Amino acid sequence: MSEQLDKEYLAKRQLKRGSAGWVLLAGLGVSYVISGDFAGWNFGIAEAGWGGFAIAASLMAVMYFTLVLSLAEMSAAIPAAGGGYSFARQAMGPTGGFLTGLAVLIEYALAPAAIVIFIGSAVEALIGVNGPWVYAAFYLVFIGIHLAGAGEALKVMMVISGLAVIAILATAIALIGDFDTSRLFDVAVSDAAGATEFLPMGWYGVWAALPFGMWLFLAVEGVPLAAEEAKDPAKDVPKGIIGAMIFLLFTALLVVFLLAGAAGADAIGKSAVPLVDALNVAGHETLGTVVNVLGLAGLIASFFSIIYGYSRLVFALSRAGYIPQNLSVTNKRKVPARALIVPGILGFFASLTGEGDLMLAMAVVGATVSYALMALSHILLRIKQPDMPRPYKTPGGIVTSSIAFILSLLALSGVYAYDPRAFNYTLVLFVIGAAYYFLYSKKHLVAKTPEEEFTMLAAAEADLSAS
């Protein structure tokens, strides 16, 4: 549809450049993930015991770190709001780009719906109110803040995330003196094949615990979605995403070791609020109450930041013509308002099911598929386009991205081991999305290649700046 590649079309689809430096981007990466430190990951201990979960979490940490290093290279070379979708489109063409974008969209559309259900439970514990009105209020307030502008939203995210980080650090400091290694292995040994005191559920437990290991890092890959709003994308995005990942590795180590070592692995594996329960067991009830309140800040941080992520992904997919093009129109503040509001409405309706665990498991399926495709994109770009300018290069090259690729497929199989229903439901969403692409949007793409789209965007931005 070359007639759409004109100044008027692209002038209505511009994001605000220079809104974020690398510190804000790192904060965005932490915001995406921080709620995972407060709850969810610990159920992996119930699946595998502490030792089994430690193995699962370590494998997922390696997967995310190698993936982040791969994304850092691609985001510096291809600084587009679509993130992984843009990388895959460059490497595998329109179909590969769409399938990757669809996988990320499933992850980012369902995760806020799941998190707002968990927020509702936290609000109920604090003031006794829960239900659709609570879900609607949080969607309205935080989409509203995003509508004020990217820079403003990212600064609010930094404050909220900071409160959540303070809660984690305070908990760790309080529990250091109560740590006892023997408590890590108090889960009863089952009769599963290969079961030991270290692996009480055997190796099958490690496999089923992989999705819970992901919860400690899930969505950090969303930092490149802010590339078009970064001050210097080639430098800021790699530094931001790597900085966020290193910090998240640190907080993951704190919660995985100290909570089980203070309260016992068996108790933490069953806890809905592991930080609070660990503090209460250790006799720090007052701090536990404070952390319970700040835990809500952690949930809000991830809810708030993933809304940002889905809006930029929807913006990029819409601007390219993969999904309805009116979703990418930006307002006077250069905010993609429709890309914020429409998925928010759909997410709110999804939250009315009340099945937060199911939607989070489905989000993990979308995530693992996207990780495999992103890692494959890195490998293909290194092979097909070795001379592409790369301001940042992944240490280890395609060996690093190959590790991410293999582990992402292993993680995908782990979701099936844990919850086949989530796996199958997500497959249905993929079929529906693929049908829409092959029957309609494939024939209505705005540009045949990402290079063509980026060239036209640069020309439109230059014209706007000159006028």
C-alpha positions in Angstrom: 0.0 0.0 0.0 2.5 2.6 -1.2 -0.1 5.3 -1.3 -0.1 5.3 2.5 3.6 5.9 2.8 3.1 9.7 2.8 3.9 12.5 5.1 0.4 12.8 6.5 0.1 9.1 7.4 3.4 9.1 9.2 3.0 12.6 10.8 0.1 11.2 12.7 2.2 8.3 14.0 5.2 9.9 15.7 6.4 9.2 19.3 8.2 11.8 21.4 11.9 11.5 20.9 14.4 11.9 23.7 12.0 11.2 26.6 14.2 8.6 28.3 17.9 8.1 29.0 19.4 4.8 30.0 18.6 5.2 33.7 14.9 5.6 33.0 15.1 2.6 30.6 16.7 0.5 33.3 14.0 1.6 35.7 11.4 0.5 33.1 13.0 -2.9 32.9 12.9 -3.3 36.6 9.3 -2.0 36.7 8.2 -4.7 34.2 9.5 -7.5 36.4 9.6 -6.4 40.1 6.1 -7.8 41.0 7.6 -11.3 40.3 9.8 -11.0 43.3 6.8 -10.5 45.6 4.8 -13.6 44.7 4.4 -16.3 42.1 8.0 -17.6 41.7 7.8 -19.3 45.1 5.2 -21.8 43.9 8.1 -23.4 41.9 9.4 -24.6 45.3 6.2 -26.5 45.7 6.7 -28.1 42.3 10.4 -29.0 42.7 11.6 -28.3 46.2 14.2 -25.6 46.9 17.0 -27.4 45.1 15.0 -28.2 42.1 13.6 -24.7 41.9 17.1 -23.3 42.3 18.2 -25.3 39.2 15.1 -24.1 37.3 15.6 -20.5 38.2 19.3 -20.7 37.3 18.5 -22.0 33.9 15.9 -19.3 33.3 18.4 -16.6 34.6 20.9 -17.9 31.9 18.1 -17.8 29.3 17.2 -14.2 30.1 20.7 -13.0 30.4 21.8 -14.4 27.0 18.5 -13.2 25.5 19.1 -9.7 26.9 22.6 -9.6 25.5 21.2 -10.6 22.1 18.4 -8.0 22.3 21.0 -5.3 23.3 22.8 -5.8 20.0 19.6 -5.8 17.9 18.0 -2.8 19.7 21.1 -0.7 19.0 21.2 -1.7 15.4 17.4 -1.5 14.8 16.0 1.2 17.3 12.3 0.7 16.6 9.3 0.8 18.9 8.3 -2.7 17.9 11.2 -4.3 19.8 11.4 -8.0 19.1 8.8 -7.8 16.3 11.1 -5.3 14.5 14.1 -7.5 14.9 12.2 -10.6 13.6 10.8 -8.7 10.7 14.3 -7.7 9.7 15.6 -11.2 10.0 12.7 -13.4 8.8 10.4 -11.1 6.8 6.8 -10.0 7.4 5.5 -13.4 8.5 8.3 -13.9 11.0 7.8 -10.4 12.3 4.1 -10.8 12.7 4.4 -14.2 14.6 6.9 -12.7 16.9 4.8 -9.6 17.5 1.8 -11.7 18.1 3.6 -13.8 20.7 4.7 -10.7 22.5 1.3 -9.2 22.2 -0.3 -12.2 23.9 2.2 -11.9 26.7 1.7 -8.2 27.2 -2.1 -8.2 26.8 -2.7 -11.0 29.3 -0.1 -10.1 31.9 -1.8 -6.8 33.0 -5.1 -8.6 33.3 -3.6 -11.2 35.5 -1.7 -8.6 37.6 -4.8 -6.5 38.2 -6.5 -9.5 39.6 -3.6 -9.9 42.1 -3.8 -6.2 42.8 -7.5 -6.7 43.6 -6.6 -9.4 46.1 -4.0 -7.1 47.7 -6.5 -4.2 48.0 -9.0 -6.6 49.5 -6.5 -7.6 52.2 -5.8 -4.0 53.0 -9.2 -2.4 52.9 -11.7 -5.2 52.2 -12.7 -4.1 48.7 -12.3 -6.1 45.5 -13.9 -6.9 42.2 -14.6 -5.3 38.8 -14.7 -1.7 40.2 -11.2 -2.1 41.6 -9.9 -3.5 38.3 -11.6 -0.7 36.3 -10.2 2.0 38.6 -6.6 0.8 38.2 -6.9 0.6 34.4 -8.4 4.1 34.3 -5.9 5.7 36.5 -2.7 4.2 35.1 -3.8 4.4 31.4 -4.6 8.1 32.2 -1.1 8.7 33.5 0.4 7.2 30.3 -1.8 9.5 28.2 0.0 12.5 29.9 3.2 11.5 28.1 6.0 9.0 28.0 8.5 11.0 30.0 6.0 11.7 32.8 4.9 8.0 32.9 8.4 6.7 33.1 9.2 9.0 36.0 6.1 7.8 37.9 7.2 4.2 37.2 10.6 4.9 38.7 9.1 6.2 41.9 6.7 3.2 42.3 9.4 0.7 41.4 11.7 2.4 44.0 9.2 1.7 46.7 9.0 -2.0 45.7 12.8 -2.3 45.7 13.0 -0.7 49.1 10.6 -3.4 50.4 12.8 -6.2 49.0 16.1 -4.7 50.4 14.6 -4.1 53.8 13.3 -7.7 53.9 16.7 -9.0 52.9 18.5 -7.0 55.6 16.0 -8.1 58.3 16.3 -11.8 57.4 20.1 -12.2 57.0 20.5 -13.0 60.7 17.7 -15.7 60.5 19.2 -17.6 57.6 19.7 -21.3 58.2 20.8 -23.6 55.3 19.0 -26.6 56.7 15.6 -24.8 56.2 16.2 -24.9 52.4 15.7 -28.6 52.4 12.7 -29.2 54.6 10.4 -30.3 51.7 9.4 -34.0 52.1 11.1 -36.3 49.5 8.5 -37.8 47.1 8.6 -41.2 45.4 9.3 -39.5 42.0 12.1 -40.8 39.8 15.4 -39.4 40.9 14.0 -37.8 44.0 16.6 -36.8 46.7 16.7 -34.3 49.6 18.0 -31.7 47.1 15.5 -32.7 44.4 12.5 -33.9 46.4 10.3 -34.0 43.3 12.9 -35.4 41.0 13.9 -34.0 37.6 10.3 -33.8 36.5 9.8 -31.2 39.2 12.7 -29.1 37.8 10.9 -29.2 34.4 7.5 -28.2 35.8 9.2 -25.4 37.8 10.7 -23.6 34.8 7.7 -21.3 34.3 8.0 -20.1 37.9 11.7 -19.4 37.4 10.7 -17.2 34.5 8.5 -15.1 36.9 11.6 -13.6 38.4 12.5 -12.0 35.1 9.4 -12.1 32.9 9.0 -9.0 30.6 12.5 -7.5 31.0 12.7 -8.0 27.3 10.3 -5.1 26.9 12.9 -2.4 27.3 13.6 -2.1 23.5 9.9 -1.2 23.0 11.0 2.3 24.3 13.7 2.6 21.6 12.0 5.4 19.6 11.6 7.5 22.8 15.2 7.1 24.0 17.7 10.0 23.9 20.4 7.9 22.2 18.9 4.5 21.3 22.2 3.0 20.2 23.7 3.5 23.7 20.8 3.9 26.0 18.8 0.8 25.2 21.7 -1.7 25.6 22.8 0.0 28.8 19.2 0.1 30.1 18.3 -3.5 29.4 21.6 -5.0 30.6 21.5 -2.8 33.7 18.0 -3.9 34.5 18.9 -7.5 34.1 21.9 -7.3 36.4 19.8 -5.7 39.1 17.0 -8.2 38.8 19.5 -11.1 39.1 20.6 -9.5 42.4 17.0 -9.2 43.8 16.2 -12.7 42.6 19.1 -14.1 44.6 18.0 -12.3 47.7 14.4 -13.5 47.7 15.1 -17.1 46.6 17.8 -17.7 49.2 16.8 -15.6 52.2 13.0 -16.3 52.3 13.3 -20.1 52.3 16.4 -19.9 54.5 14.5 -17.9 57.1 11.0 -19.4 57.0 11.6 -22.9 55.5 11.2 -23.9 51.9 8.0 -25.9 52.5 6.2 -22.8 54.0 7.5 -20.4 51.3 6.4 -22.8 48.6 2.8 -22.6 49.8 2.7 -18.8 50.6 0.6 -16.3 48.8 2.7 -13.5 50.3 6.2 -15.0 50.8 8.1 -11.8 51.8 5.4 -11.0 54.5 5.2 -14.6 55.8 9.0 -14.9 56.0 9.2 -11.7 58.0 6.4 -12.8 60.3 8.0 -16.2 61.0 11.3 -14.4 61.8 9.5 -12.1 64.2 9.5 -8.9 62.1 5.7 -8.4 62.1 5.8 -4.6 61.9 8.1 -4.7 58.9 5.9 -7.4 57.4 2.9 -5.0 57.5 5.0 -2.3 55.8 6.2 -4.8 53.1 2.6 -5.9 52.6 1.7 -2.4 51.6 4.8 -1.9 49.5 4.1 -5.2 47.8 1.1 -3.5 46.3 3.5 -1.0 44.8 5.4 -3.8 43.2 2.3 -5.2 41.5 1.3 -1.7 40.4 4.8 -1.1 39.0 4.6 -4.1 36.7 1.0 -3.4 35.8 1.8 0.2 34.9 4.9 -0.6 32.9 3.5 -3.5 30.9 0.6 -1.2 29.9 3.4 1.0 28.5 4.9 -2.0 26.7 1.7 -3.2 25.1 0.9 0.3 23.8 4.2 0.6 22.0 4.0 -2.8 20.5 0.4 -2.2 19.3 1.6 1.1 18.0 4.4 -0.5 16.0 2.3 -3.4 14.6 -0.5 -1.0 13.7 1.8 1.6 12.0 3.2 -1.3 9.9 -0.3 -2.5 8.9 -0.3 -5.8 10.8 -3.3 -4.8 12.9 -5.9 -2.0 12.3 -3.9 1.1 11.3 -6.0 3.6 13.3 -4.6 2.1 16.5 -1.2 3.8 15.8 -2.5 7.4 15.6 -0.7 9.6 18.2 -2.2 12.6 19.9 -0.7 16.1 20.4 1.6 14.8 23.1 2.8 12.1 20.7 1.2 9.4 22.8 -0.5 6.4 21.0 -3.8 6.9 22.9 -5.8 4.3 21.0 -3.0 1.7 21.5 -3.2 2.4 25.2 -7.0 2.4 25.5 -8.2 -0.4 23.3 -6.0 -3.2 24.7 -6.8 -1.9 28.2 -10.5 -2.4 27.6 -9.9 -5.9 26.3 -7.6 -6.6 29.3 -10.3 -5.4 31.7 -12.8 -7.8 30.2 -10.2 -10.6 30.5 -9.7 -9.7 34.2 -13.4 -10.3 34.9 -12.7 -14.1 34.6 -10.8 -13.8 37.9 -8.4 -16.5 36.6 -5.1 -14.7 37.2 -3.0 -17.8 37.3 -4.3 -19.1 34.0 -3.7 -15.8 32.2 -0.2 -15.5 33.6 0.6 -19.1 32.4 -0.8 -18.2 28.9 1.3 -15.0 29.0 4.4 -17.2 29.7 3.6 -19.3 26.6 3.5 -16.2 24.5 6.7 -15.1 26.1 8.7 -18.3 25.4 7.6 -18.4 21.8 8.7 -14.8 21.3 12.1 -15.5 23.0 12.8 -18.4 20.7 12.0 -16.2 17.6 14.0 -13.2 19.0 17.0 -15.4 19.6 16.7 -17.0 16.1 16.5 -13.4 14.7 19.8 -12.6 16.3 21.4 -15.7 14.8 19.9 -15.0 11.3 20.9 -11.4 11.3 24.5 -12.3 12.2 24.6 -14.8 9.3 22.6 -12.9 6.7 23.7 -9.3 7.4 27.2 -9.5 8.9 28.0 -6.0 7.8 25.0 -4.3 9.5 26.2 -1.5 11.7 26.1 -2.7 15.3 26.9 0.0 17.9 26.8 -2.8 20.5 27.9 -6.4 19.8 26.7 -9.4 21.9 29.6 -11.1 23.7 29.9 -14.6 22.3 27.9 -13.8 19.2 25.6 -16.5 17.9 26.7 -18.9 20.6 25.1 -16.6 23.2 21.8 -16.3 21.2 21.8 -20.1 20.6 21.8 -20.7 24.3 18.8 -18.4 24.7 17.1 -20.2 21.8 17.5 -23.7 23.3 16.5 -22.7 26.8 13.5 -20.8 25.5 12.2 -24.0 23.9 12.9 -25.9 27.1 10.9 -23.3 29.0 8.0 -23.6 26.6 7.8 -27.3 27.2 7.9 -26.6 30.9 4.6 -24.6 30.6 3.0 -27.7 29.1 4.4 -29.8 31.9 2.8 -27.4 34.5 -0.5 -26.5 32.8 -1.5 -28.1 29.4 -4.7 -26.0 29.5 -2.8 -22.7 29.3 -0.7 -24.1 26.5 -3.7 -25.2 24.4 -5.6 -21.9 25.0 -2.7 -19.9 23.9 -2.3 -22.0 20.8 -5.9 -21.1 19.9 -5.0 -17.4 20.1 -2.1 -18.0 17.8 -4.3 -19.7 15.3 -6.8 -16.8 15.4 -4.0 -14.2 15.0 -2.4 -16.1 12.2 -5.7 -16.5 10.3 -6.2 -12.7 10.5 -2.7 -12.1 9.1 -2.8 -14.6 6.2 -6.4 -13.7 5.2 -6.2 -9.9 5.6 -3.3 -7.9 6.9 -0.6 -9.6 4.9 -2.1 -7.9 1.9 -2.4 -4.5 3.6 1.1 -3.9 5.0 2.3 -0.3 4.8 5.8 -1.2 3.8 7.4 -4.3 2.3 10.5 -4.2 4.5 11.4 -2.5 7.8 14.1 -0.6 6.0 11.4 1.0 3.8 9.3 1.9 6.8 12.2 3.3 8.8 13.4 5.4 5.8 9.9 6.9 5.4 9.7 7.6 9.1 13.0 9.4 9.1 12.0 11.5 6.1 8.6 12.3 7.7 10.3 13.3 11.0 12.8 15.5 9.1 10.0 17.3 7.3 8.1 17.8 10.5 11.2 19.3 12.2 11.9 21.6 9.3 8.3 22.9 9.1 
